[in-house]
Amino acid sequence: MIAFSGLLFDLDGTLLDTAPDFVTSINSLLDRYKRAHLDFDLIRNRVSDGSASLLELAFNVTPIDLNFDTLQNELLTLYLKHLGDKTKIFPHINQILTECDQRALPWGVVTNKPWMYTERLLKRLNLINRARCVICSDHVKKPKPHPESLQLGSMHLNIKIDECIYIGDHSRDILAAKNAKMRSIVAAWGYINKHEDISCWDADWIALTPKKLFDLLFKELEN
């Protein structure tokens, strides 16, 4: 069992399985340009890297290309249209949140996803009023891996940095926690490329599944 007073979660690939909506959106954009669809797993593994990475994968463009802004606006419009259609809470995550609620352990969300998308998703899944805080990229001057958002999250939970744990599925998440001097757990069920060696991220713990995360956090309390 880990001693902690509160939890902060990354959103995409950690708390929520948002990949299916991104798959729908990027393949709809490919349809518009009469291009072949991409494999689900290819898109899934890029979700945590944002829209620019998805466009690089699908159209081989980067932000310096002349048509990048047009493609990005089209993709984000499609994503907003399909937002929440297939997104779900990962299995057993709700069990963790409920356990936190029952034990009066505050939890929140810290994500690089903008507020306009995050709020709609959390409302649709009835999580917005349960979370003690929701910190997005547009709430801070510098997003992850800068520590600002995690420091702000800890402040909103009203607990000390060293009493909080951050859970995320990207090396950026773990680096942000280290920069904030906060303990971290890798969500190994998330959107991680199969070639990534997550042991090199130097997190405090690795949880292979949400069920394993529950056991890591609460198992001894259950005995």
PyMOL CGO cylinders between C-alpha atoms (Angstrom):
from pymol import cmd
from pymol.cgo import CYLINDER

trace = [
    CYLINDER, 0.00, 0.00, 0.00, 1.19, 3.51, -0.81, 0.3, 1, 1, 1, 1, 1, 1,
    CYLINDER, 1.19, 3.51, -0.81, 0.75, 6.36, 1.63, 0.3, 1, 1, 1, 1, 1, 1,
    CYLINDER, 0.75, 6.36, 1.63, -0.88, 9.33, -0.11, 0.3, 1, 1, 1, 1, 1, 1,
    CYLINDER, -0.88, 9.33, -0.11, -3.44, 12.06, 0.55, 0.3, 1, 1, 1, 1, 1, 1,
    CYLINDER, -3.44, 12.06, 0.55, -4.67, 12.68, -2.99, 0.3, 1, 1, 1, 1, 1, 1,
    CYLINDER, -4.67, 12.68, -2.99, -4.36, 11.68, -6.64, 0.3, 1, 1, 1, 1, 1, 1,
    CYLINDER, -4.36, 11.68, -6.64, -3.98, 13.59, -9.89, 0.3, 1, 1, 1, 1, 1, 1,
    CYLINDER, -3.98, 13.59, -9.89, -4.72, 11.87, -13.20, 0.3, 1, 1, 1, 1, 1, 1,
    CYLINDER, -4.72, 11.87, -13.20, -3.75, 12.58, -16.77, 0.3, 1, 1, 1, 1, 1, 1,
    CYLINDER, -3.75, 12.58, -16.77, -6.82, 12.43, -19.01, 0.3, 1, 1, 1, 1, 1, 1,
    CYLINDER, -6.82, 12.43, -19.01, -6.29, 10.80, -22.44, 0.3, 1, 1, 1, 1, 1, 1,
    CYLINDER, -6.29, 10.80, -22.44, -5.00, 7.25, -22.07, 0.3, 1, 1, 1, 1, 1, 1,
    CYLINDER, -5.00, 7.25, -22.07, -5.07, 7.30, -18.27, 0.3, 1, 1, 1, 1, 1, 1,
    CYLINDER, -5.07, 7.30, -18.27, -8.48, 8.27, -16.95, 0.3, 1, 1, 1, 1, 1, 1,
    CYLINDER, -8.48, 8.27, -16.95, -10.41, 8.08, -20.21, 0.3, 1, 1, 1, 1, 1, 1,
    CYLINDER, -10.41, 8.08, -20.21, -10.14, 5.94, -23.33, 0.3, 1, 1, 1, 1, 1, 1,
    CYLINDER, -10.14, 5.94, -23.33, -10.55, 8.77, -25.84, 0.3, 1, 1, 1, 1, 1, 1,
    CYLINDER, -10.55, 8.77, -25.84, -8.77, 7.07, -28.74, 0.3, 1, 1, 1, 1, 1, 1,
    CYLINDER, -8.77, 7.07, -28.74, -11.92, 5.83, -30.56, 0.3, 1, 1, 1, 1, 1, 1,
    CYLINDER, -11.92, 5.83, -30.56, -13.13, 9.41, -31.08, 0.3, 1, 1, 1, 1, 1, 1,
    CYLINDER, -13.13, 9.41, -31.08, -9.74, 10.40, -32.47, 0.3, 1, 1, 1, 1, 1, 1,
    CYLINDER, -9.74, 10.40, -32.47, -9.81, 7.39, -34.81, 0.3, 1, 1, 1, 1, 1, 1,
    CYLINDER, -9.81, 7.39, -34.81, -13.23, 8.45, -36.10, 0.3, 1, 1, 1, 1, 1, 1,
    CYLINDER, -13.23, 8.45, -36.10, -12.06, 12.04, -36.56, 0.3, 1, 1, 1, 1, 1, 1,
    CYLINDER, -12.06, 12.04, -36.56, -8.74, 11.41, -38.30, 0.3, 1, 1, 1, 1, 1, 1,
    CYLINDER, -8.74, 11.41, -38.30, -10.22, 8.79, -40.62, 0.3, 1, 1, 1, 1, 1, 1,
    CYLINDER, -10.22, 8.79, -40.62, -13.11, 11.14, -41.45, 0.3, 1, 1, 1, 1, 1, 1,
    CYLINDER, -13.11, 11.14, -41.45, -10.53, 13.76, -42.42, 0.3, 1, 1, 1, 1, 1, 1,
    CYLINDER, -10.53, 13.76, -42.42, -8.70, 11.19, -44.54, 0.3, 1, 1, 1, 1, 1, 1,
    CYLINDER, -8.70, 11.19, -44.54, -12.01, 10.39, -46.26, 0.3, 1, 1, 1, 1, 1, 1,
    CYLINDER, -12.01, 10.39, -46.26, -12.39, 14.09, -47.08, 0.3, 1, 1, 1, 1, 1, 1,
    CYLINDER, -12.39, 14.09, -47.08, -9.04, 14.01, -48.88, 0.3, 1, 1, 1, 1, 1, 1,
    CYLINDER, -9.04, 14.01, -48.88, -9.69, 10.61, -50.45, 0.3, 1, 1, 1, 1, 1, 1,
    CYLINDER, -9.69, 10.61, -50.45, -6.89, 8.93, -48.52, 0.3, 1, 1, 1, 1, 1, 1,
    CYLINDER, -6.89, 8.93, -48.52, -6.84, 5.44, -47.02, 0.3, 1, 1, 1, 1, 1, 1,
    CYLINDER, -6.84, 5.44, -47.02, -7.81, 4.97, -43.38, 0.3, 1, 1, 1, 1, 1, 1,
    CYLINDER, -7.81, 4.97, -43.38, -5.14, 4.38, -40.76, 0.3, 1, 1, 1, 1, 1, 1,
    CYLINDER, -5.14, 4.38, -40.76, -4.99, 1.40, -38.45, 0.3, 1, 1, 1, 1, 1, 1,
    CYLINDER, -4.99, 1.40, -38.45, -6.65, 1.90, -35.06, 0.3, 1, 1, 1, 1, 1, 1,
    CYLINDER, -6.65, 1.90, -35.06, -3.51, 1.13, -33.07, 0.3, 1, 1, 1, 1, 1, 1,
    CYLINDER, -3.51, 1.13, -33.07, -1.38, 3.53, -35.11, 0.3, 1, 1, 1, 1, 1, 1,
    CYLINDER, -1.38, 3.53, -35.11, -3.71, 6.37, -34.21, 0.3, 1, 1, 1, 1, 1, 1,
    CYLINDER, -3.71, 6.37, -34.21, -4.15, 5.21, -30.62, 0.3, 1, 1, 1, 1, 1, 1,
    CYLINDER, -4.15, 5.21, -30.62, -0.42, 5.35, -29.94, 0.3, 1, 1, 1, 1, 1, 1,
    CYLINDER, -0.42, 5.35, -29.94, -0.24, 8.98, -31.10, 0.3, 1, 1, 1, 1, 1, 1,
    CYLINDER, -0.24, 8.98, -31.10, -3.23, 10.37, -29.19, 0.3, 1, 1, 1, 1, 1, 1,
    CYLINDER, -3.23, 10.37, -29.19, -1.20, 11.55, -26.18, 0.3, 1, 1, 1, 1, 1, 1,
    CYLINDER, -1.20, 11.55, -26.18, 1.07, 13.55, -28.51, 0.3, 1, 1, 1, 1, 1, 1,
    CYLINDER, 1.07, 13.55, -28.51, -1.78, 15.76, -29.71, 0.3, 1, 1, 1, 1, 1, 1,
    CYLINDER, -1.78, 15.76, -29.71, -3.27, 16.83, -33.02, 0.3, 1, 1, 1, 1, 1, 1,
    CYLINDER, -3.27, 16.83, -33.02, 0.06, 17.81, -34.58, 0.3, 1, 1, 1, 1, 1, 1,
    CYLINDER, 0.06, 17.81, -34.58, 1.37, 14.28, -34.17, 0.3, 1, 1, 1, 1, 1, 1,
    CYLINDER, 1.37, 14.28, -34.17, -1.82, 12.80, -35.61, 0.3, 1, 1, 1, 1, 1, 1,
    CYLINDER, -1.82, 12.80, -35.61, -1.56, 15.05, -38.66, 0.3, 1, 1, 1, 1, 1, 1,
    CYLINDER, -1.56, 15.05, -38.66, 2.07, 14.12, -39.14, 0.3, 1, 1, 1, 1, 1, 1,
    CYLINDER, 2.07, 14.12, -39.14, 1.03, 10.47, -39.08, 0.3, 1, 1, 1, 1, 1, 1,
    CYLINDER, 1.03, 10.47, -39.08, -1.91, 10.89, -41.45, 0.3, 1, 1, 1, 1, 1, 1,
    CYLINDER, -1.91, 10.89, -41.45, -0.68, 13.59, -43.86, 0.3, 1, 1, 1, 1, 1, 1,
    CYLINDER, -0.68, 13.59, -43.86, 3.07, 13.76, -43.29, 0.3, 1, 1, 1, 1, 1, 1,
    CYLINDER, 3.07, 13.76, -43.29, 2.84, 17.45, -42.40, 0.3, 1, 1, 1, 1, 1, 1,
    CYLINDER, 2.84, 17.45, -42.40, 4.36, 19.49, -39.58, 0.3, 1, 1, 1, 1, 1, 1,
    CYLINDER, 4.36, 19.49, -39.58, 3.46, 22.94, -38.18, 0.3, 1, 1, 1, 1, 1, 1,
    CYLINDER, 3.46, 22.94, -38.18, 5.82, 24.60, -40.65, 0.3, 1, 1, 1, 1, 1, 1,
    CYLINDER, 5.82, 24.60, -40.65, 3.90, 23.30, -43.68, 0.3, 1, 1, 1, 1, 1, 1,
    CYLINDER, 3.90, 23.30, -43.68, 1.56, 25.75, -45.42, 0.3, 1, 1, 1, 1, 1, 1,
    CYLINDER, 1.56, 25.75, -45.42, -1.50, 23.48, -45.18, 0.3, 1, 1, 1, 1, 1, 1,
    CYLINDER, -1.50, 23.48, -45.18, -0.95, 22.47, -41.55, 0.3, 1, 1, 1, 1, 1, 1,
    CYLINDER, -0.95, 22.47, -41.55, -3.25, 25.08, -39.99, 0.3, 1, 1, 1, 1, 1, 1,
    CYLINDER, -3.25, 25.08, -39.99, -6.08, 24.21, -42.37, 0.3, 1, 1, 1, 1, 1, 1,
    CYLINDER, -6.08, 24.21, -42.37, -5.77, 20.51, -41.66, 0.3, 1, 1, 1, 1, 1, 1,
    CYLINDER, -5.77, 20.51, -41.66, -5.54, 21.08, -37.91, 0.3, 1, 1, 1, 1, 1, 1,
    CYLINDER, -5.54, 21.08, -37.91, -8.66, 23.25, -37.88, 0.3, 1, 1, 1, 1, 1, 1,
    CYLINDER, -8.66, 23.25, -37.88, -10.54, 20.63, -39.87, 0.3, 1, 1, 1, 1, 1, 1,
    CYLINDER, -10.54, 20.63, -39.87, -9.38, 17.84, -37.57, 0.3, 1, 1, 1, 1, 1, 1,
    CYLINDER, -9.38, 17.84, -37.57, -10.31, 19.71, -34.39, 0.3, 1, 1, 1, 1, 1, 1,
    CYLINDER, -10.31, 19.71, -34.39, -13.72, 20.58, -35.84, 0.3, 1, 1, 1, 1, 1, 1,
    CYLINDER, -13.72, 20.58, -35.84, -14.34, 16.91, -36.59, 0.3, 1, 1, 1, 1, 1, 1,
    CYLINDER, -14.34, 16.91, -36.59, -13.08, 15.93, -33.14, 0.3, 1, 1, 1, 1, 1, 1,
    CYLINDER, -13.08, 15.93, -33.14, -15.47, 18.38, -31.50, 0.3, 1, 1, 1, 1, 1, 1,
    CYLINDER, -15.47, 18.38, -31.50, -18.31, 16.91, -33.58, 0.3, 1, 1, 1, 1, 1, 1,
    CYLINDER, -18.31, 16.91, -33.58, -17.49, 13.37, -32.42, 0.3, 1, 1, 1, 1, 1, 1,
    CYLINDER, -17.49, 13.37, -32.42, -16.34, 14.29, -28.89, 0.3, 1, 1, 1, 1, 1, 1,
    CYLINDER, -16.34, 14.29, -28.89, -17.55, 11.70, -26.42, 0.3, 1, 1, 1, 1, 1, 1,
    CYLINDER, -17.55, 11.70, -26.42, -19.28, 9.48, -28.99, 0.3, 1, 1, 1, 1, 1, 1,
    CYLINDER, -19.28, 9.48, -28.99, -17.18, 6.46, -28.05, 0.3, 1, 1, 1, 1, 1, 1,
    CYLINDER, -17.18, 6.46, -28.05, -15.01, 7.73, -25.19, 0.3, 1, 1, 1, 1, 1, 1,
    CYLINDER, -15.01, 7.73, -25.19, -15.32, 5.71, -21.99, 0.3, 1, 1, 1, 1, 1, 1,
    CYLINDER, -15.32, 5.71, -21.99, -13.75, 5.55, -18.55, 0.3, 1, 1, 1, 1, 1, 1,
    CYLINDER, -13.75, 5.55, -18.55, -11.15, 2.79, -18.52, 0.3, 1, 1, 1, 1, 1, 1,
    CYLINDER, -11.15, 2.79, -18.52, -12.36, -0.34, -16.68, 0.3, 1, 1, 1, 1, 1, 1,
    CYLINDER, -12.36, -0.34, -16.68, -11.75, -0.22, -12.90, 0.3, 1, 1, 1, 1, 1, 1,
    CYLINDER, -11.75, -0.22, -12.90, -10.88, 3.48, -12.95, 0.3, 1, 1, 1, 1, 1, 1,
    CYLINDER, -10.88, 3.48, -12.95, -14.30, 4.37, -11.58, 0.3, 1, 1, 1, 1, 1, 1,
    CYLINDER, -14.30, 4.37, -11.58, -13.67, 1.87, -8.79, 0.3, 1, 1, 1, 1, 1, 1,
    CYLINDER, -13.67, 1.87, -8.79, -10.54, 3.83, -7.85, 0.3, 1, 1, 1, 1, 1, 1,
    CYLINDER, -10.54, 3.83, -7.85, -12.40, 7.15, -7.95, 0.3, 1, 1, 1, 1, 1, 1,
    CYLINDER, -12.40, 7.15, -7.95, -15.22, 5.75, -5.83, 0.3, 1, 1, 1, 1, 1, 1,
    CYLINDER, -15.22, 5.75, -5.83, -12.73, 4.39, -3.30, 0.3, 1, 1, 1, 1, 1, 1,
    CYLINDER, -12.73, 4.39, -3.30, -11.12, 7.83, -3.11, 0.3, 1, 1, 1, 1, 1, 1,
    CYLINDER, -11.12, 7.83, -3.11, -14.53, 9.46, -2.63, 0.3, 1, 1, 1, 1, 1, 1,
    CYLINDER, -14.53, 9.46, -2.63, -15.47, 7.03, 0.13, 0.3, 1, 1, 1, 1, 1, 1,
    CYLINDER, -15.47, 7.03, 0.13, -12.17, 7.61, 1.93, 0.3, 1, 1, 1, 1, 1, 1,
    CYLINDER, -12.17, 7.61, 1.93, -12.34, 11.39, 1.51, 0.3, 1, 1, 1, 1, 1, 1,
    CYLINDER, -12.34, 11.39, 1.51, -9.17, 11.33, -0.60, 0.3, 1, 1, 1, 1, 1, 1,
    CYLINDER, -9.17, 11.33, -0.60, -9.36, 14.21, -3.10, 0.3, 1, 1, 1, 1, 1, 1,
    CYLINDER, -9.36, 14.21, -3.10, -8.59, 13.56, -6.74, 0.3, 1, 1, 1, 1, 1, 1,
    CYLINDER, -8.59, 13.56, -6.74, -8.33, 15.69, -9.83, 0.3, 1, 1, 1, 1, 1, 1,
    CYLINDER, -8.33, 15.69, -9.83, -7.31, 15.86, -13.47, 0.3, 1, 1, 1, 1, 1, 1,
    CYLINDER, -7.31, 15.86, -13.47, -4.21, 17.53, -14.90, 0.3, 1, 1, 1, 1, 1, 1,
    CYLINDER, -4.21, 17.53, -14.90, -4.06, 17.41, -18.69, 0.3, 1, 1, 1, 1, 1, 1,
    CYLINDER, -4.06, 17.41, -18.69, -2.54, 19.22, -21.66, 0.3, 1, 1, 1, 1, 1, 1,
    CYLINDER, -2.54, 19.22, -21.66, -5.92, 18.94, -23.37, 0.3, 1, 1, 1, 1, 1, 1,
    CYLINDER, -5.92, 18.94, -23.37, -7.65, 22.34, -23.67, 0.3, 1, 1, 1, 1, 1, 1,
    CYLINDER, -7.65, 22.34, -23.67, -10.56, 23.11, -21.35, 0.3, 1, 1, 1, 1, 1, 1,
    CYLINDER, -10.56, 23.11, -21.35, -13.22, 23.26, -24.09, 0.3, 1, 1, 1, 1, 1, 1,
    CYLINDER, -13.22, 23.26, -24.09, -12.73, 19.56, -24.88, 0.3, 1, 1, 1, 1, 1, 1,
    CYLINDER, -12.73, 19.56, -24.88, -11.94, 18.39, -21.34, 0.3, 1, 1, 1, 1, 1, 1,
    CYLINDER, -11.94, 18.39, -21.34, -14.99, 20.01, -19.77, 0.3, 1, 1, 1, 1, 1, 1,
    CYLINDER, -14.99, 20.01, -19.77, -17.39, 18.52, -22.31, 0.3, 1, 1, 1, 1, 1, 1,
    CYLINDER, -17.39, 18.52, -22.31, -15.95, 15.04, -21.90, 0.3, 1, 1, 1, 1, 1, 1,
    CYLINDER, -15.95, 15.04, -21.90, -16.00, 15.11, -18.11, 0.3, 1, 1, 1, 1, 1, 1,
    CYLINDER, -16.00, 15.11, -18.11, -19.56, 16.47, -18.09, 0.3, 1, 1, 1, 1, 1, 1,
    CYLINDER, -19.56, 16.47, -18.09, -20.71, 13.80, -20.51, 0.3, 1, 1, 1, 1, 1, 1,
    CYLINDER, -20.71, 13.80, -20.51, -19.21, 11.08, -18.29, 0.3, 1, 1, 1, 1, 1, 1,
    CYLINDER, -19.21, 11.08, -18.29, -20.54, 12.64, -15.05, 0.3, 1, 1, 1, 1, 1, 1,
    CYLINDER, -20.54, 12.64, -15.05, -17.05, 13.27, -13.68, 0.3, 1, 1, 1, 1, 1, 1,
    CYLINDER, -17.05, 13.27, -13.68, -16.82, 17.06, -13.73, 0.3, 1, 1, 1, 1, 1, 1,
    CYLINDER, -16.82, 17.06, -13.73, -18.51, 17.54, -10.34, 0.3, 1, 1, 1, 1, 1, 1,
    CYLINDER, -18.51, 17.54, -10.34, -16.66, 14.64, -8.73, 0.3, 1, 1, 1, 1, 1, 1,
    CYLINDER, -16.66, 14.64, -8.73, -13.19, 15.93, -9.50, 0.3, 1, 1, 1, 1, 1, 1,
    CYLINDER, -13.19, 15.93, -9.50, -11.78, 18.36, -6.92, 0.3, 1, 1, 1, 1, 1, 1,
    CYLINDER, -11.78, 18.36, -6.92, -9.89, 20.12, -9.72, 0.3, 1, 1, 1, 1, 1, 1,
    CYLINDER, -9.89, 20.12, -9.72, -9.46, 20.03, -13.49, 0.3, 1, 1, 1, 1, 1, 1,
    CYLINDER, -9.46, 20.03, -13.49, -6.30, 21.73, -14.72, 0.3, 1, 1, 1, 1, 1, 1,
    CYLINDER, -6.30, 21.73, -14.72, -5.90, 22.12, -18.50, 0.3, 1, 1, 1, 1, 1, 1,
    CYLINDER, -5.90, 22.12, -18.50, -3.20, 23.53, -20.74, 0.3, 1, 1, 1, 1, 1, 1,
    CYLINDER, -3.20, 23.53, -20.74, -5.01, 26.86, -21.01, 0.3, 1, 1, 1, 1, 1, 1,
    CYLINDER, -5.01, 26.86, -21.01, -5.06, 27.27, -17.23, 0.3, 1, 1, 1, 1, 1, 1,
    CYLINDER, -5.06, 27.27, -17.23, -1.28, 27.59, -16.97, 0.3, 1, 1, 1, 1, 1, 1,
    CYLINDER, -1.28, 27.59, -16.97, 1.51, 29.53, -18.65, 0.3, 1, 1, 1, 1, 1, 1,
    CYLINDER, 1.51, 29.53, -18.65, 3.55, 26.39, -19.32, 0.3, 1, 1, 1, 1, 1, 1,
    CYLINDER, 3.55, 26.39, -19.32, 1.94, 22.93, -19.74, 0.3, 1, 1, 1, 1, 1, 1,
    CYLINDER, 1.94, 22.93, -19.74, 3.53, 19.57, -18.90, 0.3, 1, 1, 1, 1, 1, 1,
    CYLINDER, 3.53, 19.57, -18.90, 6.38, 18.66, -18.67, 0.3, 1, 1, 1, 1, 1, 1,
    CYLINDER, 6.38, 18.66, -18.67, 6.67, 21.97, -16.83, 0.3, 1, 1, 1, 1, 1, 1,
    CYLINDER, 6.67, 21.97, -16.83, 5.61, 21.41, -13.19, 0.3, 1, 1, 1, 1, 1, 1,
    CYLINDER, 5.61, 21.41, -13.19, 3.20, 24.37, -13.02, 0.3, 1, 1, 1, 1, 1, 1,
    CYLINDER, 3.20, 24.37, -13.02, 0.00, 22.41, -13.70, 0.3, 1, 1, 1, 1, 1, 1,
    CYLINDER, 0.00, 22.41, -13.70, 0.83, 19.71, -11.13, 0.3, 1, 1, 1, 1, 1, 1,
    CYLINDER, 0.83, 19.71, -11.13, 1.74, 22.31, -8.54, 0.3, 1, 1, 1, 1, 1, 1,
    CYLINDER, 1.74, 22.31, -8.54, -1.58, 24.04, -9.22, 0.3, 1, 1, 1, 1, 1, 1,
    CYLINDER, -1.58, 24.04, -9.22, -3.42, 20.71, -8.98, 0.3, 1, 1, 1, 1, 1, 1,
    CYLINDER, -3.42, 20.71, -8.98, -1.84, 19.92, -5.62, 0.3, 1, 1, 1, 1, 1, 1,
    CYLINDER, -1.84, 19.92, -5.62, -2.83, 23.36, -4.37, 0.3, 1, 1, 1, 1, 1, 1,
    CYLINDER, -2.83, 23.36, -4.37, -6.45, 22.82, -5.42, 0.3, 1, 1, 1, 1, 1, 1,
    CYLINDER, -6.45, 22.82, -5.42, -6.48, 19.44, -3.66, 0.3, 1, 1, 1, 1, 1, 1,
    CYLINDER, -6.48, 19.44, -3.66, -5.20, 21.33, -0.61, 0.3, 1, 1, 1, 1, 1, 1,
    CYLINDER, -5.20, 21.33, -0.61, -2.41, 18.83, 0.00, 0.3, 1, 1, 1, 1, 1, 1,
    CYLINDER, -2.41, 18.83, 0.00, 1.36, 19.01, -0.05, 0.3, 1, 1, 1, 1, 1, 1,
    CYLINDER, 1.36, 19.01, -0.05, 3.26, 18.03, -3.18, 0.3, 1, 1, 1, 1, 1, 1,
    CYLINDER, 3.26, 18.03, -3.18, 4.86, 15.02, -1.48, 0.3, 1, 1, 1, 1, 1, 1,
    CYLINDER, 4.86, 15.02, -1.48, 1.43, 13.78, -0.32, 0.3, 1, 1, 1, 1, 1, 1,
    CYLINDER, 1.43, 13.78, -0.32, 0.13, 13.66, -3.90, 0.3, 1, 1, 1, 1, 1, 1,
    CYLINDER, 0.13, 13.66, -3.90, 0.67, 11.12, -6.68, 0.3, 1, 1, 1, 1, 1, 1,
    CYLINDER, 0.67, 11.12, -6.68, 0.39, 11.82, -10.40, 0.3, 1, 1, 1, 1, 1, 1,
    CYLINDER, 0.39, 11.82, -10.40, -0.70, 9.05, -12.77, 0.3, 1, 1, 1, 1, 1, 1,
    CYLINDER, -0.70, 9.05, -12.77, -0.02, 9.31, -16.50, 0.3, 1, 1, 1, 1, 1, 1,
    CYLINDER, -0.02, 9.31, -16.50, 0.76, 7.35, -19.67, 0.3, 1, 1, 1, 1, 1, 1,
    CYLINDER, 0.76, 7.35, -19.67, 3.44, 9.55, -21.27, 0.3, 1, 1, 1, 1, 1, 1,
    CYLINDER, 3.44, 9.55, -21.27, 7.07, 10.25, -20.46, 0.3, 1, 1, 1, 1, 1, 1,
    CYLINDER, 7.07, 10.25, -20.46, 6.04, 13.93, -20.35, 0.3, 1, 1, 1, 1, 1, 1,
    CYLINDER, 6.04, 13.93, -20.35, 3.74, 13.12, -17.41, 0.3, 1, 1, 1, 1, 1, 1,
    CYLINDER, 3.74, 13.12, -17.41, 6.45, 11.44, -15.41, 0.3, 1, 1, 1, 1, 1, 1,
    CYLINDER, 6.45, 11.44, -15.41, 8.92, 14.23, -16.16, 0.3, 1, 1, 1, 1, 1, 1,
    CYLINDER, 8.92, 14.23, -16.16, 6.36, 16.82, -15.04, 0.3, 1, 1, 1, 1, 1, 1,
    CYLINDER, 6.36, 16.82, -15.04, 5.94, 14.94, -11.77, 0.3, 1, 1, 1, 1, 1, 1,
    CYLINDER, 5.94, 14.94, -11.77, 9.70, 14.78, -11.26, 0.3, 1, 1, 1, 1, 1, 1,
    CYLINDER, 9.70, 14.78, -11.26, 9.98, 18.49, -12.00, 0.3, 1, 1, 1, 1, 1, 1,
    CYLINDER, 9.98, 18.49, -12.00, 7.29, 19.14, -9.42, 0.3, 1, 1, 1, 1, 1, 1,
    CYLINDER, 7.29, 19.14, -9.42, 8.95, 16.76, -6.93, 0.3, 1, 1, 1, 1, 1, 1,
    CYLINDER, 8.95, 16.76, -6.93, 5.76, 14.69, -6.91, 0.3, 1, 1, 1, 1, 1, 1,
    CYLINDER, 5.76, 14.69, -6.91, 5.63, 10.90, -6.92, 0.3, 1, 1, 1, 1, 1, 1,
    CYLINDER, 5.63, 10.90, -6.92, 4.35, 9.27, -10.10, 0.3, 1, 1, 1, 1, 1, 1,
    CYLINDER, 4.35, 9.27, -10.10, 2.83, 6.09, -11.49, 0.3, 1, 1, 1, 1, 1, 1,
    CYLINDER, 2.83, 6.09, -11.49, 2.98, 5.04, -15.14, 0.3, 1, 1, 1, 1, 1, 1,
    CYLINDER, 2.98, 5.04, -15.14, -0.43, 4.04, -16.50, 0.3, 1, 1, 1, 1, 1, 1,
    CYLINDER, -0.43, 4.04, -16.50, 0.91, 1.21, -18.64, 0.3, 1, 1, 1, 1, 1, 1,
    CYLINDER, 0.91, 1.21, -18.64, -2.57, 0.51, -20.08, 0.3, 1, 1, 1, 1, 1, 1,
    CYLINDER, -2.57, 0.51, -20.08, -2.45, 3.87, -21.85, 0.3, 1, 1, 1, 1, 1, 1,
    CYLINDER, -2.45, 3.87, -21.85, -1.41, 5.17, -25.25, 0.3, 1, 1, 1, 1, 1, 1,
    CYLINDER, -1.41, 5.17, -25.25, 2.18, 3.99, -25.14, 0.3, 1, 1, 1, 1, 1, 1,
    CYLINDER, 2.18, 3.99, -25.14, 4.10, 2.96, -28.24, 0.3, 1, 1, 1, 1, 1, 1,
    CYLINDER, 4.10, 2.96, -28.24, 5.12, -0.68, -28.04, 0.3, 1, 1, 1, 1, 1, 1,
    CYLINDER, 5.12, -0.68, -28.04, 8.74, 0.33, -28.64, 0.3, 1, 1, 1, 1, 1, 1,
    CYLINDER, 8.74, 0.33, -28.64, 8.79, 2.60, -25.56, 0.3, 1, 1, 1, 1, 1, 1,
    CYLINDER, 8.79, 2.60, -25.56, 10.73, 1.33, -22.55, 0.3, 1, 1, 1, 1, 1, 1,
    CYLINDER, 10.73, 1.33, -22.55, 8.63, 2.75, -19.73, 0.3, 1, 1, 1, 1, 1, 1,
    CYLINDER, 8.63, 2.75, -19.73, 11.11, 1.51, -17.14, 0.3, 1, 1, 1, 1, 1, 1,
    CYLINDER, 11.11, 1.51, -17.14, 13.45, 4.25, -18.41, 0.3, 1, 1, 1, 1, 1, 1,
    CYLINDER, 13.45, 4.25, -18.41, 10.96, 6.96, -17.47, 0.3, 1, 1, 1, 1, 1, 1,
    CYLINDER, 10.96, 6.96, -17.47, 12.06, 6.57, -13.85, 0.3, 1, 1, 1, 1, 1, 1,
    CYLINDER, 12.06, 6.57, -13.85, 8.57, 6.70, -12.34, 0.3, 1, 1, 1, 1, 1, 1,
    CYLINDER, 8.57, 6.70, -12.34, 8.10, 5.61, -8.75, 0.3, 1, 1, 1, 1, 1, 1,
    CYLINDER, 8.10, 5.61, -8.75, 5.76, 2.79, -9.78, 0.3, 1, 1, 1, 1, 1, 1,
    CYLINDER, 5.76, 2.79, -9.78, 4.32, 1.15, -12.89, 0.3, 1, 1, 1, 1, 1, 1,
    CYLINDER, 4.32, 1.15, -12.89, 0.74, -0.13, -12.96, 0.3, 1, 1, 1, 1, 1, 1,
    CYLINDER, 0.74, -0.13, -12.96, 0.07, -2.52, -15.83, 0.3, 1, 1, 1, 1, 1, 1,
    CYLINDER, 0.07, -2.52, -15.83, -3.72, -2.20, -15.61, 0.3, 1, 1, 1, 1, 1, 1,
    CYLINDER, -3.72, -2.20, -15.61, -6.25, -0.05, -13.71, 0.3, 1, 1, 1, 1, 1, 1,
    CYLINDER, -6.25, -0.05, -13.71, -6.98, -3.10, -11.55, 0.3, 1, 1, 1, 1, 1, 1,
    CYLINDER, -6.98, -3.10, -11.55, -3.28, -3.32, -10.67, 0.3, 1, 1, 1, 1, 1, 1,
    CYLINDER, -3.28, -3.32, -10.67, -3.40, 0.39, -9.86, 0.3, 1, 1, 1, 1, 1, 1,
    CYLINDER, -3.40, 0.39, -9.86, -6.31, -0.19, -7.49, 0.3, 1, 1, 1, 1, 1, 1,
    CYLINDER, -6.31, -0.19, -7.49, -4.36, -2.95, -5.76, 0.3, 1, 1, 1, 1, 1, 1,
    CYLINDER, -4.36, -2.95, -5.76, -1.25, -0.76, -5.55, 0.3, 1, 1, 1, 1, 1, 1,
    CYLINDER, -1.25, -0.76, -5.55, -3.19, 2.05, -3.92, 0.3, 1, 1, 1, 1, 1, 1,
    CYLINDER, -3.19, 2.05, -3.92, -5.69, 0.20, -1.75, 0.3, 1, 1, 1, 1, 1, 1,
    CYLINDER, -5.69, 0.20, -1.75, -5.07, -3.54, -1.49, 0.3, 1, 1, 1, 1, 1, 1,
    CYLINDER, -5.07, -3.54, -1.49, -3.66, -3.56, 2.03, 0.3, 1, 1, 1, 1, 1, 1,
    CYLINDER, -3.66, -3.56, 2.03, -6.60, -1.47, 3.15, 0.3, 1, 1, 1, 1, 1, 1,
    CYLINDER, -6.60, -1.47, 3.15, -8.83, -4.23, 1.88, 0.3, 1, 1, 1, 1, 1, 1,
    CYLINDER, -8.83, -4.23, 1.88, -7.17, -6.95, 3.95, 0.3, 1, 1, 1, 1, 1, 1,
]
cmd.load_cgo(trace, "trace")
